[in-house]
Amino acid sequence: MSEKALARASNKDVVRPGEFLTAKIDVLIFNENSFYDATERMDQIGQNKVWDPDKIVVVIDHVVPASDIRYAERQKKVREYVRMYGIRNFYDMGNGICHQLMHEKGHALPGRLIVGADSHTGTTGAMGAVICGIGVTEAFYVMVKGSLWFQVPETIRFVLKGSLRNGVSSKDILLHIAGKYTAEVAQYKAIEFTGPAAKALSIAQRVTMSNMGVELGAKFALFEADDKTLAHLKGRTDQPVKPFGPDPDAQYLADYEIDISSLEPQIACPHNVDNVKPVSAIGEVAVHQAFIGSCTNSQVEDLERAAAILKGKTIHPGTRLLVIPASREVYIDIAKSGALQTFLEAGAMMGTPGCGPCMGLHMGLLAPGETGIASTNRNFKGRMGSPESLLYLASPETVAASAIEGKITDPRKYLDCSLMA
């Protein structure tokens, strides 16, 4: 899939892994921090025009609302420069996380070559978009030129078979892959998630896996754009949307087959994403804070699965629960479904749609000696506050169950005990 998109964008019939090329970019994404840094470089060279204002998306999502005067000033400058450059695809604070808005607003379409100055830009590989994160310097170059060089990556496939049991989600599949194959299994490679179990996954479940592809080292992490993809994007764009996938004779570096039928909830332990254990092997681990949110796991389906665990329950008195929807659209939907009321009645704190504590910049941070469990994508030392804190990663269901008991808990006990291993 990545070879096909790179060939089209570089005006070539065929490209091969290892080949260097320059490709035209279809869409460029910024969050407020990367856009602010890019505008400083624009000022340094006296550049006041961008290559194509209609192909740039800017989102204020990392620190919302602004936590101090410095961030308020940064965000003010972002708004000023968006107007100056004529960028119409601008989403101010409260709209949601940039990666969520890319598919909600119809910017990430199948087969498009997209780059963004945020490491989890690859999220909408779930739409069949060939999309990856880049650094601010590269984004600044694209901002001016509209193109970027690439080395064509080799592609590996994870062939998923079987079906998920109740209480187990695609987050558990991805963590299982990280634990079994390490965080470097796809270093500068493209991943394609395929097989009957991959096709059975919902769009929300696919988004979670593509989002965390970068945690496996991947340049791109892709699902084939199928009927589910087209249905999800219907009405979200006025651009033509077509199925997109690999050719029947596509060549791969390697295939990894995974039967997900017996998978149990997985936990990434401090301080690495690939330090993974099944929940049954964790033992007694008390948690001070539980967080359900981030670009990884805060879509409607994620939050409703967590709410099903929390229905009629209250969080443990020694644990605080923070829930942040991925976007305003998600917030509205969970308000309509009743999930929002369930969270509030359980004792959760609700946050403005955005990144929240995931970046460790503001709100909901862990103090020294505290332990947290989160549905986020990284648990590096100090990622969510003090470097003397501990952070575990899990699915929204597992986070919700852990908030109820005040310790890392198998969520299946709240759903159907007969399904527990």
C-alpha positions as CSV (number, residue, x, y, z in Angstrom):
1,M,0.0,0.0,0.0
2,S,2.8,2.5,0.9
3,E,4.6,1.6,-2.4
4,K,1.5,2.4,-4.4
5,A,0.9,5.7,-2.7
6,L,4.6,6.8,-3.0
7,A,4.7,5.8,-6.6
8,R,1.6,7.9,-7.4
9,A,2.9,10.9,-5.4
10,S,6.3,10.8,-7.1
11,N,4.9,10.3,-10.6
12,K,6.4,6.8,-11.0
13,D,4.8,3.6,-12.3
14,V,6.6,1.5,-9.7
15,V,8.9,2.0,-6.7
16,R,10.9,-0.5,-4.8
17,P,11.9,-0.8,-1.1
18,G,15.1,1.1,-0.4
19,E,14.6,3.5,-3.2
20,F,14.9,7.3,-2.5
21,L,12.4,9.6,-4.0
22,T,10.7,13.0,-3.7
23,A,6.9,12.9,-3.4
24,K,4.2,15.5,-3.5
25,I,2.2,15.7,-0.2
26,D,-1.6,15.6,-0.2
27,V,-2.1,16.9,3.3
28,L,0.2,18.4,6.0
29,I,-0.9,18.4,9.7
30,F,0.2,20.5,12.6
31,N,-0.7,20.7,16.3
32,E,-0.3,24.1,17.9
33,N,3.3,23.4,19.2
34,S,4.7,22.2,15.9
35,F,2.9,24.9,13.9
36,Y,4.3,27.6,16.3
37,D,7.8,26.2,15.7
38,A,7.3,26.1,12.0
39,T,6.1,29.7,11.8
40,E,9.3,30.8,13.6
41,R,11.3,29.2,10.9
42,M,9.1,30.9,8.3
43,D,9.8,34.3,9.9
44,Q,13.5,33.6,10.0
45,I,13.6,33.3,6.2
46,G,11.0,36.0,5.5
47,Q,8.5,33.6,4.1
48,N,4.9,34.7,4.5
49,K,3.1,32.3,2.1
50,V,2.6,28.6,2.3
51,W,2.6,26.1,-0.7
52,D,-1.1,25.5,-0.5
53,P,-3.3,26.7,2.4
54,D,-6.1,24.3,1.6
55,K,-3.8,21.3,2.1
56,I,-2.7,22.3,5.6
57,V,-4.6,21.3,8.7
58,V,-3.8,23.0,12.0
59,V,-5.3,21.9,15.4
60,I,-4.9,23.3,18.9
61,D,-5.2,20.2,21.0
62,H,-2.1,19.6,23.2
63,V,-2.7,22.2,26.0
64,V,-6.4,23.0,26.1
65,P,-7.4,25.2,27.7
66,A,-4.1,27.1,27.9
67,S,-2.4,26.2,31.1
68,D,-0.2,29.4,31.5
69,I,0.5,32.7,29.8
70,R,3.3,31.2,27.7
71,Y,0.8,28.7,26.1
72,A,-1.8,31.4,25.8
73,E,0.6,33.5,23.8
74,R,1.7,30.6,21.6
75,Q,-1.9,29.8,20.8
76,K,-2.7,33.5,20.1
77,K,0.2,33.5,17.5
78,V,-1.1,30.3,16.0
79,R,-4.5,31.9,15.3
80,E,-2.8,35.0,13.9
81,Y,-0.6,33.0,11.5
82,V,-3.5,30.8,10.4
83,R,-5.3,33.9,9.3
84,M,-2.2,35.3,7.6
85,Y,-1.5,32.2,5.6
86,G,-5.2,31.8,4.7
87,I,-5.4,28.3,6.2
88,R,-9.1,27.3,6.3
89,N,-8.7,23.9,7.9
90,F,-8.1,25.3,11.4
91,Y,-9.6,23.7,14.5
92,D,-9.3,25.8,17.6
93,M,-9.3,24.3,21.1
94,G,-12.2,22.2,22.1
95,N,-12.7,20.6,18.7
96,G,-10.6,17.6,19.5
97,I,-7.3,15.8,18.9
98,C,-5.8,16.4,15.5
99,H,-5.6,12.7,14.6
100,Q,-9.3,12.2,15.4
101,L,-10.3,15.2,13.4
102,M,-8.3,14.0,10.4
103,H,-10.9,11.2,9.8
104,E,-13.9,12.9,11.4
105,K,-13.5,15.9,9.1
106,G,-12.6,13.9,6.0
107,H,-9.0,15.0,5.6
108,A,-7.4,11.5,5.7
109,L,-8.7,9.6,2.7
110,P,-7.6,6.2,1.3
111,G,-4.4,6.2,-0.7
112,R,-3.5,9.8,0.1
113,L,0.1,10.6,1.1
114,I,-0.1,12.6,4.3
115,V,2.5,13.8,6.8
116,G,2.2,15.6,10.1
117,A,4.4,17.1,12.7
118,D,3.3,14.8,15.5
119,S,4.6,11.3,16.2
120,H,1.2,9.7,16.2
121,T,0.1,11.1,12.8
122,G,-0.1,7.5,11.5
123,T,-3.4,7.1,13.3
124,T,-5.4,7.4,10.2
125,G,-3.6,4.6,8.5
126,A,-6.8,3.0,9.7
127,M,-8.5,4.7,6.8
128,G,-6.1,3.4,4.3
129,A,-4.3,6.7,4.2
130,V,-0.5,6.4,3.8
131,I,0.4,8.7,6.6
132,C,3.3,9.3,9.0
133,G,4.8,11.6,11.5
134,I,7.7,13.9,10.6
135,G,9.8,16.4,12.5
136,V,9.2,20.2,12.6
137,T,12.1,20.9,10.2
138,E,10.6,18.5,7.6
139,A,7.1,19.9,8.2
140,F,8.5,23.5,7.6
141,Y,10.0,22.3,4.3
142,V,6.7,20.8,3.2
143,M,4.9,23.9,4.3
144,V,6.9,25.9,1.8
145,K,7.5,23.3,-1.0
146,G,4.7,20.8,-0.8
147,S,7.0,17.8,-1.2
148,L,9.3,15.7,0.8
149,W,11.9,13.0,0.3
150,F,11.3,9.4,1.4
151,Q,13.1,6.1,1.4
152,V,10.6,3.5,0.3
153,P,10.1,1.2,3.3
154,E,9.9,-2.6,3.2
155,T,6.5,-3.9,4.3
156,I,5.6,-6.6,6.8
157,R,2.2,-8.0,7.5
158,F,0.5,-9.0,10.7
159,V,-2.1,-11.5,9.7
160,L,-4.8,-11.6,12.4
161,K,-7.0,-14.7,12.8
162,G,-9.7,-15.8,15.1
163,S,-12.0,-13.4,17.1
164,L,-11.7,-11.3,20.2
165,R,-13.5,-12.5,23.4
166,N,-15.7,-10.2,25.4
167,G,-13.6,-7.7,27.4
168,V,-10.6,-7.9,25.0
169,S,-10.0,-5.2,22.4
170,S,-7.6,-4.2,19.7
171,K,-5.4,-2.4,22.2
172,D,-4.7,-5.8,23.7
173,I,-3.8,-7.1,20.2
174,L,-1.3,-4.3,19.7
175,L,0.2,-4.6,23.1
176,H,0.6,-8.4,22.6
177,I,2.4,-7.7,19.3
178,A,4.7,-5.2,21.1
179,G,5.4,-7.7,23.9
180,K,6.1,-10.6,21.6
181,Y,8.0,-9.0,18.7
182,T,9.5,-5.9,20.5
183,A,9.1,-2.2,19.9
184,E,11.6,-2.4,17.0
185,V,10.0,-5.2,14.9
186,A,8.9,-2.6,12.2
187,Q,11.8,-0.1,12.5
188,Y,11.4,2.1,9.3
189,K,9.1,-0.4,7.8
190,A,5.5,-0.3,6.7
191,I,3.0,-2.5,8.5
192,E,-0.2,-3.8,7.0
193,F,-2.7,-5.3,9.4
194,T,-4.7,-7.9,7.5
195,G,-6.4,-11.3,7.8
196,P,-10.0,-12.1,8.7
197,A,-9.8,-10.8,12.2
198,A,-8.4,-7.4,10.9
199,K,-11.3,-7.1,8.5
200,A,-13.7,-7.8,11.4
201,L,-12.4,-5.0,13.5
202,S,-14.4,-1.8,13.8
203,I,-13.0,1.5,12.6
204,A,-12.4,2.6,16.2
205,Q,-10.4,-0.6,16.8
206,R,-8.4,-0.1,13.7
207,V,-7.6,3.5,14.7
208,T,-6.1,2.2,18.0
209,M,-3.8,-0.1,16.2
210,S,-2.6,2.3,13.5
211,N,-2.1,4.9,16.2
212,M,0.4,2.7,18.0
213,G,2.2,1.5,14.9
214,V,4.9,4.0,15.6
215,E,5.4,2.2,19.0
216,L,6.5,-0.8,16.9
217,G,8.9,1.5,14.9
218,A,6.7,1.7,11.8
219,K,6.9,4.4,9.2
220,F,3.3,3.6,8.2
221,A,0.7,1.3,9.9
222,L,-2.1,0.6,7.5
223,F,-5.4,-1.2,7.1
224,E,-7.0,-1.8,3.8
225,A,-9.7,0.7,3.0
226,D,-12.8,-1.4,2.6
227,D,-16.6,-1.0,2.8
228,K,-16.4,-0.1,6.5
229,T,-13.9,2.6,5.7
230,L,-16.1,4.1,3.0
231,A,-19.2,4.0,5.2
232,H,-17.3,5.8,8.0
233,L,-16.1,8.5,5.6
234,K,-19.4,9.0,3.8
235,G,-20.7,12.5,4.3
236,R,-17.4,13.6,5.8
237,T,-15.8,14.8,2.6
238,D,-16.8,16.1,-0.8
239,Q,-13.8,14.3,-2.4
240,P,-14.1,10.9,-4.1
241,V,-13.4,8.0,-1.8
242,K,-12.5,4.6,-3.2
243,P,-11.3,1.3,-1.7
244,F,-7.5,1.1,-1.4
245,G,-5.4,-1.9,-0.6
246,P,-2.4,-3.9,-1.8
247,D,-2.2,-5.5,-5.2
248,P,-2.8,-9.3,-5.3
249,D,0.8,-9.9,-6.2
250,A,2.3,-7.6,-3.6
251,Q,5.6,-8.8,-2.1
252,Y,6.3,-8.6,1.7
253,L,9.4,-8.8,3.8
254,A,7.7,-11.0,6.4
255,D,4.3,-12.3,7.6
256,Y,3.5,-12.7,11.3
257,E,0.4,-14.8,12.0
258,I,-1.5,-14.1,15.2
259,D,-4.5,-16.0,16.5
260,I,-6.4,-13.6,18.8
261,S,-9.0,-16.1,20.0
262,S,-7.3,-16.9,23.3
263,L,-5.9,-13.4,24.0
264,E,-6.5,-12.0,27.4
265,P,-6.2,-8.3,28.4
266,Q,-2.6,-7.1,28.1
267,I,-0.7,-4.6,30.3
268,A,2.4,-2.6,29.2
269,C,4.4,-2.2,32.4
270,P,6.9,0.6,33.2
271,H,8.8,2.0,31.5
272,N,8.5,0.6,28.0
273,V,5.6,-0.2,25.6
274,D,7.0,-3.6,24.9
275,N,7.3,-4.6,28.6
276,V,4.0,-6.4,28.3
277,K,2.4,-9.0,30.5
278,P,-1.1,-10.5,30.5
279,V,-3.3,-9.1,33.2
280,S,-3.3,-12.5,35.0
281,A,0.4,-12.1,35.6
282,I,0.4,-8.6,37.0
283,G,-0.4,-9.3,40.6
284,E,-1.4,-6.7,43.1
285,V,-0.7,-3.2,41.7
286,A,-2.5,-0.3,43.3
287,V,-3.3,2.7,41.1
288,H,-3.7,6.3,42.2
289,Q,-5.0,7.6,38.8
290,A,-6.8,6.0,35.9
291,F,-7.0,7.9,32.6
292,I,-9.2,7.0,29.6
293,G,-8.4,9.3,26.7
294,S,-5.7,10.3,24.2
295,C,-5.6,9.8,20.4
296,T,-5.3,6.0,21.0
297,N,-8.5,5.1,22.9
298,S,-11.1,7.9,23.3
299,Q,-13.5,7.4,20.5
300,V,-17.2,6.8,21.1
301,E,-16.8,3.0,21.0
302,D,-13.8,3.1,23.5
303,L,-15.7,5.3,25.9
304,E,-18.9,3.3,25.7
305,R,-17.0,0.0,26.4
306,A,-15.5,1.6,29.5
307,A,-18.9,3.0,30.6
308,A,-20.4,-0.5,30.4
309,I,-17.8,-1.6,33.0
310,L,-18.6,1.4,35.2
311,K,-22.4,1.3,35.0
312,G,-23.8,1.3,38.5
313,K,-20.3,1.3,40.1
314,T,-18.2,4.0,41.8
315,I,-14.5,4.5,41.6
316,H,-12.3,3.4,44.4
317,P,-11.8,6.1,47.1
318,G,-8.1,6.0,46.7
319,T,-8.2,6.4,42.9
320,R,-9.1,9.3,40.7
321,L,-10.5,8.7,37.2
322,L,-10.1,11.2,34.4
323,V,-11.9,10.8,31.1
324,I,-11.3,13.0,28.0
325,P,-13.2,12.4,24.7
326,A,-11.2,12.6,21.5
327,S,-13.4,15.3,20.0
328,R,-16.5,17.4,20.5
329,E,-18.4,15.0,18.2
330,V,-17.4,12.1,20.5
331,Y,-18.5,14.2,23.6
332,I,-21.9,14.9,22.1
333,D,-22.4,11.3,21.1
334,I,-21.6,9.9,24.6
335,A,-23.9,12.5,26.1
336,K,-26.7,11.2,23.9
337,S,-25.9,7.5,24.6
338,G,-25.8,8.0,28.4
339,A,-22.1,7.1,28.7
340,L,-21.3,10.6,29.9
341,Q,-23.8,10.3,32.8
342,T,-22.4,6.9,33.7
343,F,-18.9,8.4,34.0
344,L,-20.1,11.3,36.1
345,E,-22.2,9.1,38.4
346,A,-19.2,6.8,38.9
347,G,-17.1,9.8,40.1
348,A,-15.0,10.5,37.0
349,M,-13.7,13.9,36.1
350,M,-14.3,15.0,32.5
351,G,-11.9,17.0,30.4
352,T,-12.0,19.2,27.4
353,P,-11.5,17.3,24.2
354,G,-7.7,17.2,23.6
355,C,-4.5,15.4,24.6
356,G,-4.9,15.9,28.3
357,P,-2.1,14.4,30.5
358,C,-0.8,12.1,27.7
359,M,2.1,14.5,26.9
360,G,2.8,15.3,30.5
361,L,2.5,19.0,29.8
362,H,-0.5,19.9,32.0
363,M,-3.5,18.6,34.0
364,G,-3.8,15.1,35.4
365,L,-0.1,14.5,36.0
366,L,1.3,11.9,38.4
367,A,3.2,12.9,41.5
368,P,6.4,11.2,42.7
369,G,5.6,7.8,44.0
370,E,2.2,7.6,42.3
371,T,1.1,4.8,39.9
372,G,-1.2,5.4,37.0
373,I,-3.0,3.2,34.4
374,A,-4.0,4.8,31.1
375,S,-5.4,4.0,27.7
376,T,-2.6,6.1,26.1
377,N,0.2,5.0,23.8
378,R,3.4,5.6,25.8
379,N,4.6,4.8,29.3
380,F,8.2,6.2,29.2
381,K,9.6,7.4,32.4
382,G,8.1,10.8,33.2
383,R,5.7,10.6,30.3
384,M,2.7,11.6,32.4
385,G,4.3,13.6,35.2
386,S,7.1,12.9,37.6
387,P,9.9,10.6,36.5
388,E,9.5,9.0,39.9
389,S,6.0,7.8,39.0
390,L,5.0,4.6,37.3
391,L,2.6,4.3,34.3
392,Y,0.9,1.2,33.0
393,L,-0.9,1.0,29.6
394,A,-4.1,-0.9,29.0
395,S,-7.4,-0.9,27.2
396,P,-10.3,1.4,28.2
397,E,-12.1,-1.6,29.7
398,T,-9.1,-2.5,31.9
399,V,-8.6,1.1,33.0
400,A,-12.2,1.3,34.0
401,A,-12.2,-1.9,36.0
402,S,-8.9,-0.8,37.7
403,A,-10.5,2.5,38.6
404,I,-13.4,0.6,40.4
405,E,-11.0,-1.6,42.4
406,G,-8.1,0.8,42.9
407,K,-5.7,-1.8,41.5
408,I,-5.0,-3.3,38.0
409,T,-8.0,-5.5,37.4
410,D,-9.1,-7.9,34.7
411,P,-12.2,-6.2,33.2
412,R,-13.8,-9.5,32.1
413,K,-15.0,-10.1,35.7
414,Y,-17.5,-7.2,35.1
415,L,-18.7,-8.6,31.8
416,D,-18.9,-12.4,31.7
417,C,-16.9,-14.5,34.2
418,S,-17.3,-17.6,32.0
419,L,-15.0,-15.9,29.4
420,M,-12.0,-15.5,31.8
421,A,-9.0,-17.7,31.1
